[in-house]
Amino acid sequence: MTIDEKVLEAFYNIISESKQEMYDRIAGDRTAYIAVVMENIRKDHNASAVIRTCDCFGIQNLHTIEKDVEYVVQREISKGASNWIDLHSHSEGENPGLDCVQNLKNQGYQIVSTTPHTDKTIQDIPIDKPIALVFGTEIHGISQDVLDISDHLVRIPMYGFTESFNVSVSAALTLSSLRGRLENSNQNWKLSHDEQVALKIQWCTKIVRDGEVVEHEIRRRILEKE
C-alpha cells in the first residue's frame, strides 16, 4: 500500500460506512479532464450555481478569474458543493484572466470559450485533449484577451429573442453535452486511482473534526512505522 492508501484506510476507520461508499462512488465519477473557468461573474448567486452544476457533473476543478470583482460563495445556492470541488482563484497580476488560461494551456488543456458570435457548437469540439470551458458575464461576455488565446469558440444554440442563457444554465447545457460524449468515448478521462485516493483523503478532512491535524498525525505515525 502507498502512504496515501494507508492514510485513507485510517480515515475510513473513523468515518461511517455510508460515507465510505459515497466517497468511493463519487470519486470514481470525478474528472479533471474538463475544467471550468468563470471570468468576472458579477452576480454571486450565478457563480454559486455554477459550483453546484460542476459538482453535479463531476467536474473537480473550477477556476474563477476575479480581475474586477471579488467572488463570494453563497452556500444556500451552492448547497455545500464548494466543499467537494477545488476552487482556484485568479486575481493577482495585471491580467489574471490571461494568466489563468495560459497556465491551463501549458497543462495541456484546449481553451474553449463560449460566445454567441460563432457558428461552432460544443458538438464540433474534439475531445481527444482535456478541455477548459470559459464562461463570461451575460452582458460583456469573455474578455478579448481570453478570446484571442482560445483554441475554440462555441455557441449554445438559442431560438428566442434573448441572446444569452444565464451562466449557470450555459454551464449545465455545455457540461451535459461534453460529459455524455466522454461517457461514450474511449478517452481516459476519469481520475486515476492515486488521484481518487488523494481526493478522498481531502474529503475526509472536511468531515472529521480538525481533519487536517488528524491527517498530519496519521501520516506521522505511518512514517514512524516505516
Backbone bond lengths (Angstrom), bond angles and torsions (degrees), N, CA, C in turn:
res aa  C-N    CA-C-N  psi(-1)  N-CA   C-N-CA  omega(-1)  CA-C   N-CA-C  phi
1 M - - - 1.472 - - 1.527 110.97 -
2 T 1.308 116.19 142.44 1.455 120.19 174.37 1.531 108.90 -75.04
3 I 1.326 115.61 167.09 1.463 119.25 177.95 1.521 110.49 -61.30
4 D 1.339 116.70 -43.22 1.465 119.30 179.44 1.525 111.60 -61.52
5 E 1.322 116.85 -39.52 1.465 119.64 177.97 1.529 110.92 -62.89
6 K 1.328 116.91 -38.35 1.464 120.62 177.46 1.528 111.05 -67.77
7 V 1.341 116.38 -37.63 1.466 120.04 177.19 1.522 110.07 -63.65
8 L 1.328 116.28 -44.77 1.463 119.62 179.45 1.521 111.35 -63.51
9 E 1.318 116.44 -40.76 1.467 120.39 178.07 1.529 110.29 -59.30
10 A 1.327 116.65 -40.57 1.466 120.26 179.04 1.521 111.12 -65.32
11 F 1.309 116.47 -41.33 1.466 119.67 177.34 1.530 110.75 -65.12
12 Y 1.335 116.30 -38.74 1.463 119.50 -179.01 1.535 111.52 -67.18
13 N 1.318 116.90 -18.63 1.463 119.95 173.38 1.526 111.80 -78.24
14 I 1.334 115.29 -9.78 1.465 120.75 -178.92 1.523 111.72 -101.56
15 I 1.337 116.25 -43.79 1.473 119.87 -174.26 1.529 110.54 -87.17
16 S 1.312 115.96 166.82 1.468 121.39 -175.59 1.524 111.46 -72.61
17 E 1.327 116.16 158.43 1.465 121.39 177.69 1.519 111.27 -62.48
18 S 1.325 116.56 -35.98 1.463 118.95 -179.86 1.522 111.36 -64.46
19 K 1.348 116.58 -37.85 1.460 120.68 176.47 1.532 110.15 -67.01
20 Q 1.332 116.54 -41.11 1.466 120.35 178.67 1.526 110.44 -58.98
21 E 1.316 116.00 -48.37 1.464 120.50 -178.84 1.523 111.07 -63.08
22 M 1.332 116.86 -39.58 1.460 120.67 179.61 1.528 110.87 -66.13
23 Y 1.337 117.23 -45.20 1.460 120.82 179.41 1.528 111.15 -61.77
24 D 1.332 116.93 -44.06 1.469 120.47 179.51 1.527 110.96 -60.67
25 R 1.318 115.82 -43.31 1.466 119.87 -177.88 1.527 111.25 -67.74
26 I 1.325 116.77 -47.55 1.465 119.96 -174.90 1.519 111.47 -71.63
27 A 1.338 117.90 -40.93 1.469 120.04 178.42 1.522 110.86 -60.89
28 G 1.332 116.89 -33.51 1.457 120.88 178.95 1.511 113.57 -66.71
29 D 1.319 117.11 -18.33 1.465 121.70 179.36 1.529 112.72 -106.71
30 R 1.332 117.04 3.53 1.464 120.73 -179.60 1.526 110.73 -78.30
31 T 1.339 115.94 152.56 1.459 120.47 178.13 1.520 111.38 -141.86
32 A 1.330 114.72 144.52 1.461 121.21 168.29 1.524 109.61 -111.22
33 Y 1.329 116.02 4.65 1.465 122.17 -179.70 1.530 110.26 -67.05
34 I 1.335 115.25 -31.57 1.464 121.73 172.87 1.519 107.98 -111.75
35 A 1.316 116.17 131.89 1.464 122.00 171.72 1.521 107.83 -120.45
36 V 1.310 116.21 148.14 1.472 120.89 178.40 1.528 108.90 -111.84
37 V 1.328 115.08 137.43 1.466 121.95 178.92 1.519 108.56 -123.15
38 M 1.330 117.28 127.70 1.474 122.42 174.75 1.523 108.35 -112.17
39 E 1.317 115.90 124.49 1.462 119.58 -178.98 1.526 111.12 -106.75
40 N 1.327 115.07 113.42 1.466 122.10 172.65 1.531 113.53 51.98
41 I 1.337 116.61 45.62 1.463 120.41 175.65 1.525 107.62 -73.61
42 R 1.313 117.35 115.77 1.465 121.12 -170.42 1.526 113.85 -83.27
43 K 1.314 117.37 -23.70 1.459 120.10 -177.97 1.533 108.92 -97.13
44 D 1.338 114.63 112.52 1.463 119.28 -175.79 1.517 112.71 -58.89
45 H 1.339 117.35 -34.17 1.463 118.56 -177.83 1.530 110.96 -68.69
46 N 1.356 117.62 -31.19 1.465 120.14 176.38 1.528 110.80 -68.83
47 A 1.339 115.52 -45.23 1.456 120.13 -179.95 1.527 110.84 -63.98
48 S 1.328 117.09 -39.31 1.462 120.81 178.75 1.524 111.27 -65.00
49 A 1.330 115.68 -34.96 1.469 119.38 177.51 1.522 110.94 -67.17
50 V 1.343 117.43 -32.87 1.464 120.59 177.33 1.529 110.16 -66.12
51 I 1.331 117.48 -37.91 1.471 120.80 176.21 1.529 109.51 -57.16
52 R 1.317 115.56 -47.72 1.470 120.24 -179.92 1.527 110.49 -61.43
53 T 1.335 116.65 -41.11 1.458 121.24 178.61 1.525 110.97 -62.34
54 C 1.336 117.02 -43.75 1.463 120.84 179.34 1.525 111.04 -59.71
55 D 1.328 116.05 -45.56 1.456 119.61 179.23 1.525 110.77 -60.82
56 C 1.320 116.80 -43.40 1.470 120.93 -178.47 1.527 112.05 -61.75
57 F 1.334 117.21 -32.59 1.460 120.40 -179.26 1.522 112.82 -97.24
58 G 1.333 117.62 8.51 1.457 120.80 174.60 1.514 114.62 76.69
59 I 1.339 117.19 21.14 1.463 121.24 179.39 1.525 108.32 -84.70
60 Q 1.328 117.23 122.31 1.457 119.68 -173.95 1.519 113.76 -87.69
61 N 1.335 118.39 -28.57 1.465 121.04 -172.48 1.527 112.03 -117.55
62 L 1.328 115.28 121.71 1.462 122.54 177.14 1.524 108.40 -123.09
63 H 1.321 116.01 123.27 1.460 122.05 -179.92 1.526 109.69 -105.22
64 T 1.326 116.44 131.10 1.462 120.90 176.58 1.520 109.11 -113.82
65 I 1.321 115.42 123.98 1.468 121.61 175.80 1.520 106.94 -95.50
66 E 1.312 116.30 120.17 1.463 121.32 -172.32 1.533 110.53 -124.96
67 K 1.310 115.06 62.43 1.471 119.26 179.95 1.520 111.62 -73.07
68 D 1.314 115.66 -43.11 1.469 120.56 -175.26 1.516 112.99 -116.09
69 V 1.313 117.51 1.53 1.463 120.83 -176.39 1.516 109.38 -137.05
70 E 1.317 115.55 161.51 1.463 121.07 171.01 1.510 107.35 -117.96
71 Y 1.316 115.61 120.32 1.453 121.20 -172.26 1.529 110.96 -88.59
72 V 1.330 115.96 132.18 1.465 121.71 179.02 1.530 108.66 -125.01
73 V 1.330 116.51 125.93 1.468 120.37 179.38 1.519 109.99 -70.72
74 Q 1.330 116.89 128.11 1.460 121.94 173.04 1.532 107.25 -98.64
75 R 1.324 115.32 101.24 1.454 120.31 -170.17 1.526 113.50 -65.32
76 E 1.333 117.47 -27.49 1.462 118.25 179.24 1.525 111.34 -69.02
77 I 1.346 116.37 -20.50 1.466 120.45 177.85 1.518 110.73 -94.79
78 S 1.340 116.31 -43.38 1.465 119.27 -179.86 1.524 112.14 -71.42
79 K 1.358 116.85 -15.27 1.468 122.18 178.50 1.529 112.07 56.05
80 G 1.340 115.82 36.54 1.455 119.89 177.12 1.515 114.68 79.87
81 A 1.345 117.39 2.49 1.463 120.43 -177.13 1.522 112.27 -61.61
82 S 1.339 116.82 -25.30 1.467 120.07 -179.93 1.520 112.23 -65.05
83 N 1.341 117.48 -16.13 1.468 120.58 176.76 1.521 112.47 -74.46
84 W 1.338 116.72 -20.40 1.459 120.20 -167.57 1.518 114.18 -113.55
85 I 1.327 117.95 -12.54 1.458 119.36 175.31 1.524 108.78 -113.17
86 D 1.327 116.68 164.54 1.465 121.54 -178.47 1.523 109.65 -96.86
87 L 1.331 115.86 117.13 1.458 122.38 179.04 1.520 109.58 -96.15
88 H 1.324 116.79 127.72 1.459 122.33 179.87 1.528 108.13 -119.18
89 S 1.320 116.61 114.57 1.457 121.50 -177.80 1.524 110.58 -95.83
90 H 1.330 116.08 135.27 1.460 122.44 179.32 1.530 108.43 -124.58
91 S 1.321 115.87 105.28 1.464 119.41 -177.29 1.525 113.17 -137.21
92 E 1.325 117.21 -6.17 1.461 121.13 -176.39 1.517 111.27 -91.51
93 G 1.332 115.51 155.33 1.461 120.74 175.52 1.505 113.06 89.14
94 E 1.299 115.17 174.58 1.471 121.22 -176.72 1.515 112.39 -71.56
95 N 1.337 117.21 -34.93 1.462 120.79 -177.96 1.528 109.39 -139.39
96 P 1.341 117.77 77.89 1.471 120.78 -176.76 1.524 113.06 -62.67
97 G 1.340 117.16 -29.29 1.460 120.27 179.20 1.516 111.48 -65.27
98 L 1.310 115.47 -47.39 1.460 120.57 178.67 1.520 110.68 -64.76
99 D 1.328 116.77 -40.76 1.467 120.79 178.46 1.526 110.91 -61.48
100 C 1.330 116.03 -41.72 1.469 121.34 -178.42 1.526 111.00 -62.33
101 V 1.326 116.88 -53.11 1.466 119.25 -175.49 1.528 111.47 -70.08
102 Q 1.331 117.28 -32.94 1.463 118.99 177.42 1.523 110.79 -66.23
103 N 1.330 116.38 -38.87 1.464 120.71 176.95 1.527 110.94 -63.38
104 L 1.330 116.61 -41.04 1.467 119.82 177.37 1.529 110.81 -65.51
105 K 1.330 116.32 -38.52 1.464 119.77 175.66 1.523 110.81 -60.00
106 N 1.324 115.42 -43.48 1.461 120.26 -179.53 1.528 111.55 -63.52
107 Q 1.335 116.53 -24.92 1.466 121.00 177.97 1.530 112.11 -83.88
108 G 1.340 116.87 -2.50 1.455 120.42 177.11 1.511 115.22 103.04
109 Y 1.346 117.45 4.47 1.456 120.31 178.54 1.531 110.90 -79.67
110 Q 1.323 116.31 143.15 1.454 120.34 166.21 1.523 107.04 -89.32
111 I 1.311 116.73 133.46 1.464 121.82 -175.92 1.522 108.99 -89.61
112 V 1.331 115.45 119.59 1.465 121.95 -178.26 1.519 107.65 -118.84
113 S 1.333 116.16 110.96 1.461 121.59 -176.81 1.520 110.38 -105.01
114 T 1.318 115.07 140.82 1.463 120.89 -178.54 1.523 110.36 -93.49
115 T 1.328 115.45 132.79 1.460 121.87 179.77 1.522 108.27 -159.13
116 P 1.330 118.71 147.78 1.462 119.44 177.18 1.529 112.67 -77.51
117 H 1.332 116.82 -7.61 1.460 120.71 -171.76 1.526 112.14 -98.28
118 T 1.312 115.74 56.88 1.470 122.13 177.12 1.517 108.31 -161.30
119 D 1.323 116.38 161.81 1.464 120.54 177.98 1.522 112.18 -96.15
120 K 1.327 117.09 -16.22 1.459 120.53 -178.90 1.526 111.42 -73.07
121 T 1.334 115.52 148.52 1.465 121.05 170.66 1.527 107.96 -119.17
122 I 1.311 116.54 174.12 1.461 120.55 -178.58 1.525 111.43 -63.17
123 Q 1.332 117.09 -22.83 1.459 120.72 178.03 1.529 112.18 -68.41
124 D 1.336 116.90 -19.37 1.464 121.23 -178.54 1.527 113.34 -88.16
125 I 1.331 117.10 -5.87 1.462 120.77 -173.98 1.528 110.12 -89.04
126 P 1.336 117.64 131.08 1.479 119.25 177.08 1.523 111.10 -66.07
127 I 1.315 116.37 147.42 1.462 120.44 -178.98 1.528 111.31 -115.37
128 D 1.345 115.90 21.82 1.464 119.71 179.83 1.526 112.36 -81.48
129 K 1.337 117.36 -6.98 1.459 122.09 174.97 1.524 109.13 -131.66
130 P 1.346 118.13 154.50 1.466 120.40 177.39 1.527 111.71 -54.92
131 I 1.322 115.56 151.92 1.466 122.04 -173.87 1.521 110.23 -124.41
132 A 1.332 115.72 130.18 1.465 121.79 170.67 1.522 107.64 -107.95
133 L 1.319 116.32 113.52 1.464 122.60 -177.93 1.521 109.72 -90.91
134 V 1.322 117.48 124.79 1.460 121.26 -177.77 1.519 110.01 -109.42
135 F 1.333 115.69 130.77 1.460 122.19 176.98 1.526 108.90 -122.72
136 G 1.331 116.27 138.88 1.460 121.03 178.98 1.511 111.61 -114.07
137 T 1.313 115.96 -168.93 1.465 120.69 -179.68 1.526 110.23 -73.10
138 E 1.333 115.44 154.86 1.459 120.01 -179.26 1.529 111.83 -66.11
139 I 1.324 116.85 -31.97 1.469 120.15 -176.76 1.525 111.76 -85.40
140 H 1.338 116.79 -51.40 1.462 120.32 -172.87 1.520 113.49 -98.77
141 G 1.315 117.68 -15.44 1.453 119.83 -178.95 1.520 112.14 71.58
142 I 1.321 115.77 -157.08 1.462 122.64 -177.66 1.523 109.02 -87.14
143 S 1.334 116.40 143.79 1.469 120.54 -179.06 1.529 110.77 -62.16
144 Q 1.312 115.39 152.48 1.452 120.44 -177.44 1.520 112.25 -62.91
145 D 1.328 116.99 -36.01 1.468 120.51 178.71 1.521 111.52 -58.83
146 V 1.330 116.08 -42.11 1.460 120.13 -179.85 1.527 110.47 -72.70
147 L 1.320 116.96 -39.82 1.468 120.04 177.03 1.519 110.76 -59.54
148 D 1.327 116.24 -40.87 1.464 120.61 -176.55 1.528 112.54 -65.58
149 I 1.330 116.57 -31.09 1.467 119.88 -177.93 1.525 112.10 -92.52
150 S 1.323 116.95 -4.17 1.467 121.18 -178.01 1.525 111.27 -68.91
151 D 1.321 115.22 146.89 1.465 120.52 175.87 1.518 111.44 -83.30
152 H 1.337 115.82 -31.32 1.466 120.49 -179.87 1.523 109.41 -143.47
153 L 1.330 115.67 145.66 1.461 122.58 170.86 1.517 107.27 -114.61
154 V 1.330 116.47 132.80 1.469 119.89 -179.10 1.522 110.22 -132.58
155 R 1.297 115.08 152.74 1.460 121.06 175.12 1.521 108.80 -117.26
156 I 1.317 115.57 159.29 1.454 121.65 172.38 1.525 106.63 -103.60
157 P 1.327 118.41 118.03 1.477 120.12 -176.70 1.520 111.96 -55.41
158 M 1.332 115.81 134.83 1.460 122.59 178.82 1.518 108.71 -135.37
159 Y 1.322 115.61 153.03 1.464 119.36 -172.61 1.526 112.68 -132.14
160 G 1.342 116.52 14.90 1.457 119.99 179.77 1.517 111.43 -117.72
161 F 1.324 116.39 -164.11 1.459 121.64 -179.18 1.530 112.47 -78.32
162 T 1.338 116.89 -29.25 1.460 121.17 -175.69 1.523 110.30 -74.03
163 E 1.334 115.99 140.07 1.464 120.54 -173.84 1.520 113.19 -83.79
164 S 1.348 117.77 -25.23 1.464 118.20 -175.06 1.525 111.48 -143.51
165 F 1.339 114.63 150.30 1.454 120.99 172.17 1.529 109.60 -79.41
166 N 1.317 116.58 160.49 1.453 121.48 165.14 1.530 107.54 -55.97
167 V 1.352 117.10 144.23 1.463 120.42 -173.31 1.526 112.23 -60.36
168 S 1.316 118.32 -35.19 1.465 119.52 179.87 1.528 110.66 -69.78
169 V 1.336 116.93 -33.67 1.465 120.56 176.10 1.532 109.48 -69.25
170 S 1.330 116.54 -41.66 1.466 120.60 177.40 1.523 110.83 -58.68
171 A 1.327 115.52 -44.50 1.462 119.73 179.67 1.527 110.86 -63.08
172 A 1.325 116.64 -43.49 1.464 120.52 -178.15 1.533 111.30 -63.58
173 L 1.323 117.13 -44.80 1.465 120.53 -179.33 1.527 111.10 -63.82
174 T 1.327 115.54 -44.57 1.462 120.30 -176.89 1.523 111.04 -68.75
175 L 1.328 117.00 -45.03 1.463 120.48 -179.24 1.523 111.89 -66.69
176 S 1.313 116.67 -35.89 1.460 119.84 177.64 1.526 110.41 -60.91
177 S 1.327 116.02 -44.06 1.458 120.69 179.39 1.529 111.58 -64.25
178 L 1.342 116.13 -47.87 1.464 119.83 -178.31 1.524 111.86 -65.57
179 R 1.331 116.30 -43.13 1.465 119.82 -179.13 1.527 110.07 -61.30
180 G 1.328 116.45 -41.97 1.462 120.03 178.56 1.514 112.28 -62.03
181 R 1.331 116.74 -41.15 1.461 120.16 178.93 1.532 111.32 -65.81
182 L 1.323 116.51 -40.96 1.459 119.76 179.60 1.522 111.38 -66.37
183 E 1.335 116.45 -40.31 1.466 120.66 179.09 1.529 110.96 -58.19
184 N 1.318 116.63 -32.30 1.461 121.54 -177.10 1.527 112.92 -98.33
185 S 1.327 116.81 11.73 1.460 120.96 -177.74 1.527 110.80 -107.90
186 N 1.328 115.16 175.73 1.463 121.19 175.75 1.523 111.59 -100.60
187 Q 1.334 117.25 10.20 1.457 121.22 -179.63 1.532 110.97 -68.53
188 N 1.312 116.08 145.28 1.462 121.96 175.64 1.530 107.19 -89.70
189 W 1.325 116.42 84.34 1.458 120.55 -167.21 1.529 114.33 -110.05
190 K 1.317 117.68 -7.40 1.467 119.38 179.97 1.529 110.15 -88.85
191 L 1.317 116.01 164.47 1.456 120.03 178.46 1.522 110.51 -63.12
192 S 1.345 116.16 145.28 1.459 120.61 176.08 1.529 109.68 -69.39
193 H 1.323 115.91 168.63 1.464 120.25 178.57 1.526 110.88 -57.30
194 D 1.338 116.34 -47.36 1.469 119.90 -178.41 1.529 111.27 -63.63
195 E 1.331 116.66 -38.30 1.464 120.11 178.26 1.522 111.14 -66.01
196 Q 1.326 116.24 -37.78 1.467 120.04 177.85 1.526 111.02 -65.98
197 V 1.319 117.01 -41.23 1.466 120.48 178.86 1.522 110.18 -61.39
198 A 1.342 116.64 -46.65 1.462 120.77 179.85 1.524 111.09 -61.85
199 L 1.329 116.45 -39.41 1.462 120.47 -179.89 1.524 111.28 -67.07
200 K 1.322 116.81 -40.40 1.472 120.20 179.72 1.533 111.31 -66.80
201 I 1.325 116.95 -34.55 1.470 119.63 174.06 1.528 109.43 -62.40
202 Q 1.317 115.81 -44.77 1.471 120.86 178.68 1.527 110.96 -58.10
203 W 1.320 116.39 -43.46 1.467 120.21 179.38 1.526 110.89 -66.03
204 C 1.326 116.60 -39.06 1.467 119.84 179.27 1.527 111.39 -60.50
205 T 1.326 116.84 -40.03 1.465 119.64 -178.74 1.523 111.61 -64.06
206 K 1.333 116.75 -20.91 1.467 120.30 -178.10 1.530 112.78 -81.11
207 I 1.329 116.98 -20.81 1.469 118.45 -177.03 1.522 112.64 -110.70
208 V 1.342 117.18 -12.60 1.463 121.07 176.71 1.532 108.21 -93.48
209 R 1.298 116.33 134.67 1.469 120.02 179.95 1.531 110.34 -57.86
210 D 1.339 115.85 131.61 1.471 121.88 -176.66 1.525 109.92 52.43
211 G 1.333 114.56 47.49 1.465 120.74 -172.28 1.515 115.09 -56.62
212 E 1.333 117.68 -40.89 1.455 119.99 -178.73 1.533 110.84 -68.50
213 V 1.321 116.18 -35.73 1.468 120.29 176.32 1.527 109.70 -65.82
214 V 1.327 115.67 -42.33 1.468 120.69 178.90 1.530 110.06 -62.15
215 E 1.336 116.43 -43.46 1.469 119.26 179.13 1.530 110.85 -60.72
216 H 1.324 116.00 -44.83 1.474 120.14 179.54 1.534 111.07 -58.59
217 E 1.332 116.66 -41.93 1.461 120.85 -179.65 1.529 111.08 -68.22
218 I 1.312 117.37 -40.23 1.471 121.17 177.62 1.524 109.89 -60.46
219 R 1.330 116.49 -46.12 1.464 120.57 -179.58 1.536 110.76 -63.03
220 R 1.323 115.85 -39.98 1.457 119.41 179.97 1.529 110.46 -60.93
221 R 1.314 116.26 -44.49 1.468 120.18 -177.95 1.530 111.11 -67.95
222 I 1.330 116.84 -37.24 1.460 119.66 178.07 1.517 110.59 -64.36
223 L 1.324 116.60 -45.42 1.466 120.77 -177.99 1.537 110.87 -65.50
224 E 1.325 117.31 -32.87 1.465 120.81 178.33 1.535 111.36 -65.06
225 K 1.318 115.97 -32.31 1.468 120.39 -177.98 1.518 112.79 -79.92
226 E 1.334 115.53 -19.28 1.478 119.08 -175.51 1.535 111.84 -91.39
